[in-house]
Amino acid sequence: MKLLFLFAASLWMFCALPASAAPALSQEDFNRLAARQGLPLLWSSAGSATATLRPGDLSPVGEADALSLYVRDGRFTEEFDRAYLSLVGARRLEAVRKELDQGRPALIVSDFRSAPEADRKLARGMQAVGRTIEELYAMQKGSFLLRKDLTAADPESRALFERNHGPWCEAPDTEHDPFCNALPSFPARISDAYPADMKQDDALCEALKTHPDSKSLLDPFTVVRRKEGRFAALSLTEAYGEKMRAAARELRAAAQSQGPEEEALKAYLLAAARGFETNDWSAADEAWSRMNGRNSRWYLRAAPDEVYFDPCQEKAGFALAFARIDKASLAWQDRLSPLRQEMEDAVAALIGPAYKARKALFGLPDFIEIVLNSGDSRHPLGGVAGQSLPNWGKVAQESRRRTMVMTNLGDDPESRRIRREKGAQMVDASTLANLSDEREPDLLQVLLHEAAHNLGPHSDSLVDGKSPSELFGGRLETVLEELKAETLSLWYADFLVRKGLLTQAREREIYTYGVLWCFGHIQQGMFSATGSPKPYSQLAAVQIGSFMEAGALVWKPGPDGVERFGIVYERMPAAVEDLARKIGRIKASGDVSGAKELIDRYVSGPGAAAVHMREIVERLSRFPKNTYSYTLLY
């Protein structure tokens, strides 16, 4: 590391700490790490307290003349500079290890060695596509060029970089720690979706939203650049064309390996390849909508889709999801498909005149067993439980999305044991008794969540000619849409009870799963390190807070004197319906102030106390989340 010196004036002397991108050590960290490394110095608090270490704040430990090696003529020496940077490195490595320890390694192994040749070729092809998608996603996140700096990095830092798609930390206890970075140069978190020389915060997002060219600048398939002081939108192919063309070649090669029994898959692979060449995803979405669990054994999606990674939550991140179809989903598709229009009409009646029912043509979710997640689909912690895609375009507008529920993530015995332990920390015994170890309640709740993305006001519903993103902005709309889907998933559980398709016992299990799911996301915090809202965390706070206020959840002491949540199941249907109606009317009418008021109330306002965030974080932080890796044998 090249050493520079930054001089800052104090009231009584000059101080010169080694200049670097690293944050300054606190007094506590300096003294703790100095003692650990045998550095004979103590940052004394005898004088006036300061946030930045000054030469006059140092006292020698042991021999009185020890200080002369580190401070001379009222200034820090080069020996001190070297020692200080060593302490910074130790502090960084502590944070890196703490970040990694918040994940529990989990491996998904898919063995194709005895499979037909076409399947082995498909697996080999998808692994190649996955590697390219990983590189494209790293480009979007701004971490691709930083990989070269890993050459001399320690093993823990390399592991963090690979797990997190870059050097920045994502886990709840370290996400906001300024020392948590895989690289000793401490690169800032700068997305490639926006100009690198601008602060990527809410002010930038708002400026783009209100810009005369906002439609092109906030198009999900563009990046924003500045040319001659003005914003300009470049297509993804303009920004990443060479790497996108590589993905297209790999997708096209995979298509050629498939026979006539996989015509739907082959059509999608070819259409997706064309999308990577043109940045026009409409043909791929059409082919995608025609592919299902009855005409293919595979689930495959390769495209830029979700916006959660993006500071403004407007730009679509490159992702690959490759999975086998779990035929168990077909039975639920047969039960629910005839009810799609009735489900749409029911939510329209709930919302009232602000929303008019549409034709419900979407496909009910496929259950899938994931083989490989890459790019934005491969999360540092946890995994995608379900998805409904695409988010934009004609297929979305006409409610013809395809949805899925992953069945093999978090379903191992160890994951279920940990889930029950976490539940025991948060809910009373009578509630925990309704936590099922069967897969169906969990899968049904996720299935209904993904179906609900296609019901009621959605991402392409217009209010006065404006889309939800234009009305609410990407950040607020993302939270609002996920809140709608999650709340309707619970509302439709009661709908299915009335239809005779669910028992009340199963409904209670779905409610229990939903509430415990909320706790897990609340534990991860409300905002990312960039200041953007975490959609699932914020919707979870809204649900828990509103259910508490409705009396459907209570906070009470147990026999051991520890306070926990308890679900009042008899009150849940009415509480869910009230919240669903409120959200639906906000979305249908484009009520921006109503949306902000609802969310802010429970995230940071007067309703936040009812959520008991502090207790949730304290009790659940000791449980690591699964970090999934994928192995394909062919």
Stockholm file with secondary structure:
# STOCKHOLM 1.0

chainA/1-634         MKLLFLFAASLWMFCALPASAAPALSQEDFNRLAARQGLPLLWSSAGSATATLRPGDLSPVGEADALSLYVRDGRFTEEFDRAYLSLVGARRLEAVRKELDQGRPALIVSDFRSAPEADRKLARGMQAVGRTIEELYAMQKGSFLLRKDLTAADPESRALFERNHGPWCEAPDTEHDPFCNALPSFPARISDAYPADMKQDDALCEALKTHPDSKSLLDPFTVVRRKEGRFAALSLTEAYGEKMRAAARELRAAAQSQGPEEEALKAYLLAAARGFETNDWSAADEAWSRMNGRNSRWYLRAAPDEVYFDPCQEKAGFALAFARIDKASLAWQDRLSPLRQEMEDAVAALIGPAYKARKALFGLPDFIEIVLNSGDSRHPLGGVAGQSLPNWGKVAQESRRRTMVMTNLGDDPESRRIRREKGAQMVDASTLANLSDEREPDLLQVLLHEAAHNLGPHSDSLVDGKSPSELFGGRLETVLEELKAETLSLWYADFLVRKGLLTQAREREIYTYGVLWCFGHIQQGMFSATGSPKPYSQLAAVQIGSFMEAGALVWKPGPDGVERFGIVYERMPAAVEDLARKIGRIKASGDVSGAKELIDRYVSGPGAAAVHMREIVERLSRFPKNTYSYTLLY
#=GR chainA/1-634 SS CCCEEEEEECSSSEEEEEECSSCCCCHHHHHHHHHHHTCCEEECCSSCCCSSCCGGGEEESSSGGGGGGTEETTEECHHHHHHHHHHHHHHHHHHHHHHHHTEEEEEEEEECTTSCHHHHHHHHHHHHHHHHHHHHHHHHHTCGGGGGGGTTCCHHHHHHHHHHTSSBCCSTTTTTCTTCBSSTTCCCCCCTTSCTTSCCSHHHHHHHHTSTTHHHHTCTTEEEEEETTEEEEEEHHHHHHHHHHHHHHHHHHHHHTCCGGGHHHHHHHHHHHHHHHHSCCHHHHHHHHHCCTTTCSEEEEEEECCCTTSTTSCSCCEEEEEEEEETTHHHHHHHHGGGHHHHHHHHHHHHCTTCCCCCCCCCCCEEEEEEEEEETTSCSSSCCCEEEECSSSHHHHTTCCEEEEESSSSCSHHHHHHHHHHHHHHBCHHHHTTCCSSSHHHHHHHHHHHHHTTSSSCTTCCBTTBCHHHHHCHHHHHHHHHHHHHHHHHHHHHHHHHTTSSCHHHHHHHHHHHHHHHHHHHTTCSBCTTSCBCHHHHHHHHHHHHHHHTTSEEEEECTTSCEEEEECGGGHHHHHHHHHHHHHHHHHHTCHHHHHHHHHHHHTSTTGGGGTHHHHHHHHTTSCEEEEEEEEEC
#=GC SS_cons         CCCEEEEEECSSSEEEEEECSSCCCCHHHHHHHHHHHTCCEEECCSSCCCSSCCGGGEEESSSGGGGGGTEETTEECHHHHHHHHHHHHHHHHHHHHHHHHTEEEEEEEEECTTSCHHHHHHHHHHHHHHHHHHHHHHHHHTCGGGGGGGTTCCHHHHHHHHHHTSSBCCSTTTTTCTTCBSSTTCCCCCCTTSCTTSCCSHHHHHHHHTSTTHHHHTCTTEEEEEETTEEEEEEHHHHHHHHHHHHHHHHHHHHHTCCGGGHHHHHHHHHHHHHHHHSCCHHHHHHHHHCCTTTCSEEEEEEECCCTTSTTSCSCCEEEEEEEEETTHHHHHHHHGGGHHHHHHHHHHHHCTTCCCCCCCCCCCEEEEEEEEEETTSCSSSCCCEEEECSSSHHHHTTCCEEEEESSSSCSHHHHHHHHHHHHHHBCHHHHTTCCSSSHHHHHHHHHHHHHTTSSSCTTCCBTTBCHHHHHCHHHHHHHHHHHHHHHHHHHHHHHHHTTSSCHHHHHHHHHHHHHHHHHHHTTCSBCTTSCBCHHHHHHHHHHHHHHHTTSEEEEECTTSCEEEEECGGGHHHHHHHHHHHHHHHHHHTCHHHHHHHHHHHHTSTTGGGGTHHHHHHHHTTSCEEEEEEEEEC
//
